[in-house]
Amino acid sequence: MSNFGFEDATYKAVGGYDGLGKLVDDFYTAMETLPEAKHIRDMHPKDLEVTKDKLVYFLSGWMGGPRIYPEKYGRGLSLPMAHQHLKITAEDAKAWLMCMQAALDNADYPQNLKDYLMDQLAFPANRINEVSQKAHGHTD
């Protein structure tokens, strides 16, 4: 039984800020290299420096660590609303999760942490897809 999701247990388990930085770097490396992720990579700016920084800052608070995103980027972030301008399909959500799985597979984390994170990340990925479908009037 793990304590992931309780206080800062998840944040500590991924290695804190430095661990998140590596995870996010590996995530975007997967997005750059996996053919299934080409469409979602094309939704991002060419230079990923700010994008990576925002994801690290967001994940810090999301995983129970310091809530540093608002300090640097302003008020809290609603993931579905932040992505609403994009046409995101179920395939895009699946590709995003595939990139995160690749990043987690590259990490030296226990399997139960990897499983926990993938379970937790599936909810926002699917929610972003749902909001996009409503905003753009498309269905998968």
NUNULUM-807201 format. One record per residue (C-alpha): residue in three letters; x negated, y negated, z. Coordinates in steps of 0.25 Angstrom, whole numbers, padded with zeros to 4 digits. Layout:
<pts>
<'ALA',<X,Y,Z>> ...
</pts>
This chain:
<pts>
<'MET',<0000,0000,0000>> <'SER',<-0006,-0013,-0004>> <'ASN',<-0003,-0027,0001>> <'PHE',<-0003,-0033,-0013>> <'GLY',<0007,-0045,-0013>> <'PHE',<0005,-0048,0001>> <'GLU',<-0001,-0061,0005>> <'ASP',<-0015,-0062,-0003>> <'ALA',<-0017,-0047,-0004>> <'THR',<-0016,-0046,-0019>> <'TYR',<-0025,-0059,-0021>> <'LYS',<-0035,-0053,-0012>> <'ALA',<-0034,-0039,-0019>> <'VAL',<-0037,-0045,-0033>> <'GLY',<-0049,-0052,-0027>> <'GLY',<-0044,-0066,-0024>> <'TYR',<-0047,-0077,-0034>> <'ASP',<-0059,-0071,-0040>> <'GLY',<-0051,-0058,-0042>> <'LEU',<-0040,-0065,-0049>> <'GLY',<-0050,-0072,-0058>> <'LYS',<-0055,-0059,-0063>> <'LEU',<-0042,-0053,-0065>> <'VAL',<-0037,-0065,-0073>> <'ASP',<-0049,-0065,-0081>> <'ASP',<-0047,-0050,-0084>> <'PHE',<-0032,-0052,-0087>> <'TYR',<-0036,-0063,-0098>> <'THR',<-0047,-0054,-0103>> <'ALA',<-0036,-0043,-0105>> <'MET',<-0027,-0053,-0112>> <'GLU',<-0038,-0057,-0121>> <'THR',<-0041,-0043,-0125>> <'LEU',<-0029,-0034,-0125>> <'PRO',<-0022,-0035,-0138>> <'GLU',<-0008,-0034,-0131>> <'ALA',<-0011,-0047,-0124>> <'LYS',<-0014,-0055,-0136>> <'HIS',<0000,-0062,-0136>> <'ILE',<-0001,-0066,-0122>> <'ARG',<-0016,-0071,-0123>> <'ASP',<-0011,-0080,-0135>> <'MET',<-0001,-0086,-0125>> <'HIS',<-0013,-0091,-0117>> <'PRO',<-0023,-0103,-0120>> <'LYS',<-0036,-0099,-0127>> <'ASP',<-0044,-0104,-0115>> <'LEU',<-0039,-0095,-0103>> <'GLU',<-0046,-0103,-0092>> <'VAL',<-0034,-0110,-0086>> <'THR',<-0025,-0098,-0089>> <'LYS',<-0034,-0089,-0081>> <'ASP',<-0035,-0099,-0069>> <'LYS',<-0020,-0101,-0068>> <'LEU',<-0018,-0086,-0068>> <'VAL',<-0029,-0084,-0057>> <'TYR',<-0023,-0095,-0049>> <'PHE',<-0009,-0090,-0051>> <'LEU',<-0012,-0076,-0047>> <'SER',<-0019,-0081,-0035>> <'GLY',<-0006,-0085,-0029>> <'TRP',<0002,-0074,-0035>> <'MET',<-0007,-0064,-0028>> <'GLY',<-0006,-0070,-0014>> <'GLY',<-0019,-0078,-0015>> <'PRO',<-0021,-0093,-0015>> <'ARG',<-0010,-0101,-0022>> <'ILE',<-0020,-0109,-0031>> <'TYR',<-0012,-0110,-0044>> <'PRO',<-0003,-0122,-0039>> <'GLU',<-0016,-0129,-0034>> <'LYS',<-0022,-0129,-0047>> <'TYR',<-0011,-0128,-0057>> <'GLY',<0001,-0135,-0050>> <'ARG',<0013,-0129,-0044>> <'GLY',<0016,-0114,-0044>> <'LEU',<0018,-0106,-0056>> <'SER',<0030,-0098,-0061>> <'LEU',<0024,-0088,-0071>> <'PRO',<0037,-0086,-0079>> <'MET',<0039,-0102,-0080>> <'ALA',<0024,-0104,-0084>> <'HIS',<0025,-0094,-0095>> <'GLN',<0039,-0097,-0100>> <'HIS',<0034,-0105,-0112>> <'LEU',<0028,-0092,-0117>> <'LYS',<0035,-0081,-0125>> <'ILE',<0032,-0069,-0116>> <'THR',<0037,-0056,-0120>> <'ALA',<0037,-0043,-0112>> <'GLU',<0025,-0038,-0121>> <'ASP',<0018,-0051,-0116>> <'ALA',<0021,-0048,-0102>> <'LYS',<0016,-0034,-0104>> <'ALA',<0003,-0039,-0110>> <'TRP',<0001,-0048,-0099>> <'LEU',<0002,-0037,-0089>> <'MET',<-0007,-0028,-0097>> <'CYS',<-0018,-0039,-0096>> <'MET',<-0016,-0040,-0081>> <'GLN',<-0017,-0025,-0080>> <'ALA',<-0030,-0025,-0088>> <'ALA',<-0035,-0035,-0079>> <'LEU',<-0031,-0027,-0067>> <'ASP',<-0037,-0015,-0073>> <'ASN',<-0050,-0022,-0074>> <'ALA',<-0050,-0026,-0059>> <'ASP',<-0055,-0018,-0048>> <'TYR',<-0042,-0018,-0040>> <'PRO',<-0035,-0006,-0034>> <'GLN',<-0024,0000,-0043>> <'ASN',<-0013,-0004,-0033>> <'LEU',<-0017,-0019,-0034>> <'LYS',<-0017,-0018,-0049>> <'ASP',<-0003,-0011,-0049>> <'TYR',<0002,-0021,-0039>> <'LEU',<-0002,-0033,-0048>> <'MET',<0003,-0027,-0061>> <'ASP',<0017,-0024,-0054>> <'GLN',<0017,-0039,-0049>> <'LEU',<0012,-0045,-0062>> <'ALA',<0023,-0038,-0070>> <'PHE',<0034,-0046,-0063>> <'PRO',<0029,-0060,-0068>> <'ALA',<0025,-0055,-0081>> <'ASN',<0039,-0050,-0084>> <'ARG',<0045,-0062,-0078>> <'ILE',<0037,-0071,-0087>> <'ASN',<0042,-0063,-0099>> <'GLU',<0056,-0064,-0094>> <'VAL',<0055,-0079,-0093>> <'SER',<0049,-0080,-0106>> <'GLN',<0060,-0072,-0113>> <'LYS',<0070,-0081,-0107>> <'ALA',<0063,-0094,-0111>> <'HIS',<0061,-0090,-0125>> <'GLY',<0073,-0081,-0128>> <'HIS',<0066,-0069,-0131>> <'THR',<0067,-0055,-0126>> <'ASP',<0057,-0043,-0127>> 
</pts>
